[in-house]
Amino acid sequence: NPSQLLSDGSVAVEYMRTGVLVELSPRPKHTAELHSLLVPSWRYINSLRSQHSVKQLLQHPQIQHVPKSGETVPLVQFDLLIFCEPEACDKIPAECIPLQQLHDIRASQSD
C-alpha cells in the first residue's frame, strides 16, 4: 500500500524505500565503523518503522516537524547495501542477504 491515512484522515503517509551504499575494505577501521555505527543505525531506523504505528512515529520526540492537515509525510525504509572487497566479505553481518538471493526470494514471492 503506497499511502495510508491516519485514523482521523488528516495526514497521508507515503511509503518510500531508499538505499545507503557502503564499500567494505578489510581494514580494521572500516570493519569497526560498519559494526559500531552503520549496522546499528540501520537496525534502529528500520525498527522504528516496524515497531510503531504511523501515528506513534509522527509523535516520536526526535521528530521536529509536526505535519499539517492534508500534508503527505514520507515514511522511509532504508536498505543498507554493502559491497565488500573479497578479503572483507566474511565481516558482513549474518542477517545480510546477498543480492542474488534477495532477487530469488522476491521472484518466488511474485509467483
N, C-alpha and C positions, 0 to 999 in steps of 0.2 A: 504494500500500500504506500504510494509515494507521498501522501499527505494525510494528516489527521487533524480533526478539530478537537479542542478541549471540550469537556462536558458542557461548558456554558456557551460553546460555539464562537468564542471571541477571537481565538488565535489559531491560525493554521500552522501546522508543523510540516516542513518539507524534509524528508529523509534524504541524506546525501552520503556519499561514500568517497573517501579520498585515501591516497597512499602516501606514506613517508618512505622515501628511498634511502637506504643506507648501504654503504660498502664496508665490509668487514675484512680487515687485514689480520695477519697472525700476530701483530704487535700486541703485547700485553695491555698497553694503554687503550687500544681500540676495543679489545675484549672487555676490559673493565668498564668502559663507557657504555657499551651495549648492555651489559648485565646490571649495572648500577643506576643507569639513567634512562636509556631509551626503552628497554623492555618494561621496567616497572611503570614508566609514564604511560606507555601504550596500554598496559593492563588496566591501569587506573581509569584512564579516559573511557575505554570501552566498557568497563564495569559500571560506570555511572549510567550509561545508556541501558544496560541490561537489568540493573537492579532497581531503577526508579521509573516512575511514570513520567510522562512529559511534564505534567503539572509540577511534580516534585523537582524535576531538573530546572524548570524555569524559576523555582523558588530557592535554588541552591545558593548558599551565601557567597559563593565566588562569582556568581552571575551578576554583572554590573548593569546590564540592560534590562529594563522592565518593558516587555512588549505592550504595544497599544492595541486596542480592539481592531480587528481586521488585518493585523500585521502577520506576515509569514515569518516564522522563525526556523532557521536551519538546525537540524539535529544530525550531526556528522558521525559516521563510523569511520575510524581510522584503521587502515591496514598498514602494518609495518613490513616493508619489502626489504629483505636483506640479501644482498649479493655478496658472496664470500669468495675470497681467494682460496684456492684448493687447500692450503695449509690451515685455514681457519674454519673450514666448514663444520668441523666437529665441535666448535664452540657455540654454534647456534642453539638456542633453547629448544628443548624437546617438543614443545607444543607447536612449533613452526611446521608448516606444511609445505613441502616442495611444490612449486608452481604447477608442474605437470600433474602431480597427484591431486591438487586442488581442481585443476581443469577436468580431470577424470571424474572426480566426485560430483562436480556441478553437471557434467554431461549425463551422468547416470540419474541424477535427480530430475532432469528435464524429460526423461523418457516416460 
